[in-house]
């Protein structure tokens, strides 16, 4: 099964110049066949958020200086 390495940054903030500042980062291997729900579950387990009472907002930085895209 092929996997994609994804870096997850969390517990930080986006600043006024569209950079993610502070927080922590972990690398995870995501199966290419993963669904969106599977990706959310994987991210939750890696960063230690087990309850469904927390909302995860994922964004992808496409290019420096450009607004991040919400996934």
N, CA, C and O atoms as CSV, one atom per row, in Angstrom:
chain,resi,resn,atom,element,x,y,z
A,1,UNK,N,N,0.842,-1.173,0.000
A,1,UNK,CA,C,0.000,0.000,0.000
A,1,UNK,C,C,0.894,1.246,0.000
A,1,UNK,O,O,1.810,1.357,0.816
A,2,UNK,N,N,0.627,2.169,-0.908
A,2,UNK,CA,C,1.407,3.401,-0.974
A,2,UNK,C,C,0.912,4.400,0.058
A,2,UNK,O,O,-0.279,4.479,0.358
A,3,UNK,N,N,1.856,5.156,0.590
A,3,UNK,CA,C,1.535,6.158,1.607
A,3,UNK,C,C,2.157,7.497,1.227
A,3,UNK,O,O,3.131,7.562,0.477
A,4,UNK,N,N,1.571,8.554,1.759
A,4,UNK,CA,C,2.056,9.913,1.537
A,4,UNK,C,C,2.459,10.482,2.890
A,4,UNK,O,O,1.708,10.382,3.860
A,5,UNK,N,N,3.641,11.079,2.953
A,5,UNK,CA,C,4.086,11.716,4.194
A,5,UNK,C,C,3.449,13.099,4.287
A,5,UNK,O,O,3.554,13.906,3.363
A,6,UNK,N,N,2.793,13.359,5.403
A,6,UNK,CA,C,2.114,14.635,5.635
A,6,UNK,C,C,2.606,15.200,6.959
A,6,UNK,O,O,2.660,14.491,7.964
A,7,UNK,N,N,2.961,16.471,6.956
A,7,UNK,CA,C,3.355,17.135,8.191
A,7,UNK,C,C,2.143,17.839,8.772
A,7,UNK,O,O,1.472,18.611,8.087
A,8,UNK,N,N,1.867,17.570,10.037
A,8,UNK,CA,C,0.724,18.153,10.730
A,8,UNK,C,C,1.245,19.131,11.773
A,8,UNK,O,O,1.954,18.745,12.702
A,9,UNK,N,N,0.885,20.407,11.610
A,9,UNK,CA,C,1.236,21.425,12.600
A,9,UNK,C,C,-0.040,21.760,13.358
A,9,UNK,O,O,-1.106,21.909,12.761
A,10,UNK,N,N,0.076,21.876,14.677
A,10,UNK,CA,C,-1.104,22.112,15.506
A,10,UNK,C,C,-0.715,22.885,16.755
A,10,UNK,O,O,0.463,23.000,17.094
A,11,UNK,N,N,-1.732,23.413,17.436
A,11,UNK,CA,C,-1.570,24.221,18.656
A,11,UNK,C,C,-0.865,25.549,18.395
A,11,UNK,O,O,-0.309,26.141,19.320
A,12,UNK,N,N,-0.880,26.022,17.161
A,12,UNK,CA,C,-0.300,27.318,16.819
A,12,UNK,C,C,-1.377,28.238,16.273
A,12,UNK,O,O,-2.570,28.007,16.470
A,13,UNK,N,N,-0.937,29.291,15.578
A,13,UNK,CA,C,-1.886,30.259,15.021
A,13,UNK,C,C,-1.390,30.762,13.670
A,13,UNK,O,O,-0.185,30.832,13.428
A,14,UNK,N,N,-2.328,31.110,12.795
A,14,UNK,CA,C,-1.995,31.806,11.559
A,14,UNK,C,C,-1.824,33.276,11.913
A,14,UNK,O,O,-2.664,33.852,12.604
A,15,UNK,N,N,-0.732,33.886,11.441
A,15,UNK,CA,C,-0.523,35.304,11.728
A,15,UNK,C,C,-1.046,36.162,10.571
A,15,UNK,O,O,-1.610,35.642,9.608
A,16,UNK,N,N,-0.854,37.471,10.676
A,16,UNK,CA,C,-1.353,38.398,9.670
A,16,UNK,C,C,-0.642,38.303,8.332
A,16,UNK,O,O,-1.123,38.852,7.341
A,17,UNK,N,N,0.500,37.614,8.284
A,17,UNK,CA,C,1.233,37.462,7.024
A,17,UNK,C,C,1.069,36.059,6.443
A,17,UNK,O,O,1.856,35.628,5.601
A,18,UNK,N,N,0.039,35.358,6.905
A,18,UNK,CA,C,-0.312,34.029,6.396
A,18,UNK,C,C,0.727,32.957,6.697
A,18,UNK,O,O,0.882,32.002,5.936
A,19,UNK,N,N,1.431,33.118,7.801
A,19,UNK,CA,C,2.368,32.091,8.261
A,19,UNK,C,C,1.790,31.444,9.514
A,19,UNK,O,O,1.114,32.100,10.306
A,20,UNK,N,N,2.062,30.153,9.687
A,20,UNK,CA,C,1.611,29.433,10.877
A,20,UNK,C,C,2.717,29.530,11.916
A,20,UNK,O,O,3.833,29.066,11.685
A,21,UNK,N,N,2.410,30.124,13.046
A,21,UNK,CA,C,3.409,30.431,14.064
A,21,UNK,C,C,3.185,29.571,15.308
A,21,UNK,O,O,2.057,29.399,15.771
A,22,UNK,N,N,4.284,29.036,15.834
A,22,UNK,CA,C,4.240,28.293,17.091
A,22,UNK,C,C,3.624,26.918,16.932
A,22,UNK,O,O,3.443,26.417,15.822
A,23,UNK,N,N,3.311,26.329,18.060
A,23,UNK,CA,C,2.688,25.020,18.065
A,23,UNK,C,C,3.687,23.883,17.927
A,23,UNK,O,O,4.890,24.056,18.120
A,24,UNK,N,N,3.166,22.739,17.595
A,24,UNK,CA,C,3.947,21.518,17.454
A,24,UNK,C,C,3.780,20.973,16.041
A,24,UNK,O,O,2.870,21.374,15.316
A,25,UNK,N,N,4.664,20.059,15.656
A,25,UNK,CA,C,4.566,19.443,14.339
A,25,UNK,C,C,4.933,17.964,14.443
A,25,UNK,O,O,5.875,17.583,15.137
A,26,UNK,N,N,4.161,17.145,13.732
A,26,UNK,CA,C,4.441,15.716,13.631
A,26,UNK,C,C,4.279,15.297,12.182
A,26,UNK,O,O,3.445,15.837,11.455
A,27,UNK,N,N,5.080,14.331,11.770
A,27,UNK,CA,C,4.933,13.745,10.448
A,27,UNK,C,C,4.126,12.462,10.550
A,27,UNK,O,O,4.343,11.655,11.454
A,28,UNK,N,N,3.197,12.278,9.625
A,28,UNK,CA,C,2.390,11.059,9.620
A,28,UNK,C,C,2.403,10.467,8.215
A,28,UNK,O,O,2.596,11.180,7.230
A,29,UNK,N,N,2.199,9.174,8.136
A,29,UNK,CA,C,2.069,8.495,6.855
A,29,UNK,C,C,0.593,8.210,6.619
A,29,UNK,O,O,-0.051,7.506,7.396
A,30,UNK,N,N,0.075,8.764,5.541
A,30,UNK,CA,C,-1.344,8.626,5.214
A,30,UNK,C,C,-1.471,7.711,4.001
A,30,UNK,O,O,-0.873,7.980,2.958
A,31,UNK,N,N,-2.245,6.632,4.126
A,31,UNK,CA,C,-2.447,5.756,2.969
A,31,UNK,C,C,-3.086,6.538,1.818
A,31,UNK,O,O,-3.973,7.362,2.042
A,32,UNK,N,N,-2.639,6.281,0.594
A,32,UNK,CA,C,-3.215,6.964,-0.564
A,32,UNK,C,C,-4.700,6.670,-0.721
A,32,UNK,O,O,-5.421,7.436,-1.361
A,33,UNK,N,N,-5.155,5.579,-0.149
A,33,UNK,CA,C,-6.565,5.201,-0.255
A,33,UNK,C,C,-7.413,5.782,0.874
A,33,UNK,O,O,-8.605,5.487,0.963
A,34,UNK,N,N,-6.817,6.601,1.734
A,34,UNK,CA,C,-7.547,7.149,2.884
A,34,UNK,C,C,-8.687,8.050,2.424
A,34,UNK,O,O,-8.554,8.812,1.466
A,35,UNK,N,N,-9.793,7.945,3.121
A,35,UNK,CA,C,-10.915,8.854,2.886
A,35,UNK,C,C,-10.718,10.097,3.742
A,35,UNK,O,O,-9.815,10.144,4.578
A,36,UNK,N,N,-11.562,11.101,3.534
A,36,UNK,CA,C,-11.490,12.305,4.357
A,36,UNK,C,C,-11.733,11.957,5.825
A,36,UNK,O,O,-11.019,12.436,6.707
A,37,UNK,N,N,-12.729,11.133,6.081
A,37,UNK,CA,C,-13.037,10.722,7.457
A,37,UNK,C,C,-11.857,9.957,8.049
A,37,UNK,O,O,-11.516,10.154,9.215
A,38,UNK,N,N,-11.235,9.092,7.262
A,38,UNK,CA,C,-10.060,8.360,7.728
A,38,UNK,C,C,-8.903,9.286,8.052
A,38,UNK,O,O,-8.185,9.066,9.027
A,39,UNK,N,N,-8.716,10.330,7.234
A,39,UNK,CA,C,-7.666,11.314,7.489
A,39,UNK,C,C,-7.928,12.054,8.795
A,39,UNK,O,O,-7.012,12.246,9.594
A,40,UNK,N,N,-9.164,12.465,9.013
A,40,UNK,CA,C,-9.522,13.157,10.261
A,40,UNK,C,C,-9.241,12.253,11.457
A,40,UNK,O,O,-8.665,12.706,12.446
A,41,UNK,N,N,-9.636,10.987,11.381
A,41,UNK,CA,C,-9.404,10.047,12.483
A,41,UNK,C,C,-7.912,9.858,12.742
A,41,UNK,O,O,-7.490,9.790,13.896
A,42,UNK,N,N,-7.117,9.774,11.687
A,42,UNK,CA,C,-5.672,9.620,11.825
A,42,UNK,C,C,-5.062,10.852,12.490
A,42,UNK,O,O,-4.244,10.724,13.400
A,43,UNK,N,N,-5.452,12.032,12.045
A,43,UNK,CA,C,-4.943,13.275,12.643
A,43,UNK,C,C,-5.350,13.358,14.106
A,43,UNK,O,O,-4.530,13.709,14.955
A,44,UNK,N,N,-6.601,13.041,14.414
A,44,UNK,CA,C,-7.066,13.061,15.814
A,44,UNK,C,C,-6.211,12.146,16.692
A,44,UNK,O,O,-5.825,12.529,17.796
A,45,UNK,N,N,-5.918,10.950,16.207
A,45,UNK,CA,C,-5.153,10.006,17.030
A,45,UNK,C,C,-3.708,10.466,17.207
A,45,UNK,O,O,-3.138,10.300,18.285
A,46,UNK,N,N,-3.113,11.038,16.172
A,46,UNK,CA,C,-1.714,11.463,16.236
A,46,UNK,C,C,-1.528,12.650,17.171
A,46,UNK,O,O,-0.538,12.713,17.900
A,47,UNK,N,N,-2.473,13.597,17.158
A,47,UNK,CA,C,-2.308,14.778,18.013
A,47,UNK,C,C,-3.014,14.636,19.358
A,47,UNK,O,O,-2.986,15.553,20.179
A,48,UNK,N,N,-3.646,13.484,19.581
A,48,UNK,CA,C,-4.205,13.187,20.896
A,48,UNK,C,C,-5.559,13.799,21.186
A,48,UNK,O,O,-5.867,14.097,22.340
A,49,UNK,N,N,-6.377,13.992,20.155
A,49,UNK,CA,C,-7.737,14.502,20.356
A,49,UNK,C,C,-8.690,13.344,20.096
A,49,UNK,O,O,-8.928,12.970,18.948
A,50,UNK,N,N,-9.229,12.783,21.162
A,50,UNK,CA,C,-10.067,11.598,21.008
A,50,UNK,C,C,-11.561,11.918,20.994
A,50,UNK,O,O,-12.324,11.254,20.291
A,51,UNK,N,N,-11.987,12.912,21.751
A,51,UNK,CA,C,-13.411,13.215,21.835
A,51,UNK,C,C,-13.907,13.955,20.609
A,51,UNK,O,O,-13.158,14.694,19.971
A,52,UNK,N,N,-15.165,13.754,20.285
A,52,UNK,CA,C,-15.761,14.441,19.144
A,52,UNK,C,C,-16.236,15.845,19.502
A,52,UNK,O,O,-16.823,16.532,18.666
A,53,UNK,N,N,-15.985,16.279,20.746
A,53,UNK,CA,C,-16.397,17.617,21.160
A,53,UNK,C,C,-15.432,18.687,20.659
A,53,UNK,O,O,-15.727,19.877,20.774
A,54,UNK,N,N,-14.296,18.294,20.111
A,54,UNK,CA,C,-13.307,19.226,19.558
A,54,UNK,C,C,-13.446,19.264,18.041
A,54,UNK,O,O,-13.602,18.229,17.394
A,55,UNK,N,N,-13.387,20.457,17.490
A,55,UNK,CA,C,-13.482,20.627,16.044
A,55,UNK,C,C,-12.081,20.778,15.469
A,55,UNK,O,O,-11.277,21.562,15.974
A,56,UNK,N,N,-11.797,20.034,14.425
A,56,UNK,CA,C,-10.516,20.142,13.735
A,56,UNK,C,C,-10.744,20.899,12.435
A,56,UNK,O,O,-11.609,20.536,11.637
A,57,UNK,N,N,-9.962,21.951,12.230
A,57,UNK,CA,C,-9.984,22.685,10.965
A,57,UNK,C,C,-8.630,22.465,10.315
A,57,UNK,O,O,-7.598,22.861,10.857
A,58,UNK,N,N,-8.640,21.828,9.148
A,58,UNK,CA,C,-7.382,21.567,8.456
A,58,UNK,C,C,-7.242,22.545,7.300
A,58,UNK,O,O,-8.182,22.797,6.546
A,59,UNK,N,N,-6.029,23.090,7.189
A,59,UNK,CA,C,-5.712,23.993,6.089
A,59,UNK,C,C,-4.405,23.535,5.464
A,59,UNK,O,O,-3.549,22.943,6.123
A,60,UNK,N,N,-4.275,23.824,4.185
A,60,UNK,CA,C,-3.086,23.423,3.439
A,60,UNK,C,C,-2.417,24.668,2.881
A,60,UNK,O,O,-3.041,25.444,2.157
A,61,UNK,N,N,-1.138,24.862,3.219
A,61,UNK,CA,C,-0.379,25.986,2.682
A,61,UNK,C,C,0.127,25.641,1.295
A,61,UNK,O,O,1.055,24.846,1.146
A,62,UNK,N,N,-0.479,26.236,0.284
A,62,UNK,CA,C,-0.129,25.931,-1.099
A,62,UNK,C,C,1.197,26.573,-1.488
A,62,UNK,O,O,2.060,25.931,-2.085
A,63,UNK,N,N,1.344,27.845,-1.141
A,63,UNK,CA,C,2.531,28.593,-1.532
A,63,UNK,C,C,2.757,29.696,-0.502
A,63,UNK,O,O,1.790,30.290,-0.026
A,64,UNK,N,N,4.004,29.983,-0.147
A,64,UNK,CA,C,4.263,31.058,0.816
A,64,UNK,C,C,3.644,32.379,0.354
A,64,UNK,O,O,3.742,32.755,-0.814
A,65,UNK,N,N,3.006,33.070,1.299
A,65,UNK,CA,C,2.385,34.350,0.989
A,65,UNK,C,C,0.979,34.252,0.436
A,65,UNK,O,O,0.310,35.271,0.268
A,66,UNK,N,N,0.518,33.044,0.150
A,66,UNK,CA,C,-0.844,32.845,-0.354
A,66,UNK,C,C,-1.717,32.339,0.789
A,66,UNK,O,O,-1.224,31.647,1.679
A,67,UNK,N,N,-3.009,32.673,0.778
A,67,UNK,CA,C,-3.881,32.191,1.846
A,67,UNK,C,C,-3.942,30.666,1.859
A,67,UNK,O,O,-3.981,30.038,0.801
A,68,UNK,N,N,-3.950,30.067,3.054
A,68,UNK,CA,C,-4.062,28.606,3.128
A,68,UNK,C,C,-5.451,28.162,2.687
A,68,UNK,O,O,-6.441,28.858,2.912
A,69,UNK,N,N,-5.506,27.002,2.059
A,69,UNK,CA,C,-6.783,26.453,1.610
A,69,UNK,C,C,-7.344,25.543,2.687
A,69,UNK,O,O,-6.629,24.712,3.246
A,70,UNK,N,N,-8.615,25.703,2.973
A,70,UNK,CA,C,-9.272,24.821,3.935
A,70,UNK,C,C,-9.554,23.486,3.258
A,70,UNK,O,O,-10.048,23.433,2.132
A,71,UNK,N,N,-9.230,22.412,3.969
A,71,UNK,CA,C,-9.445,21.067,3.423
A,71,UNK,C,C,-10.828,20.603,3.822
A,71,UNK,O,O,-11.232,19.493,3.473
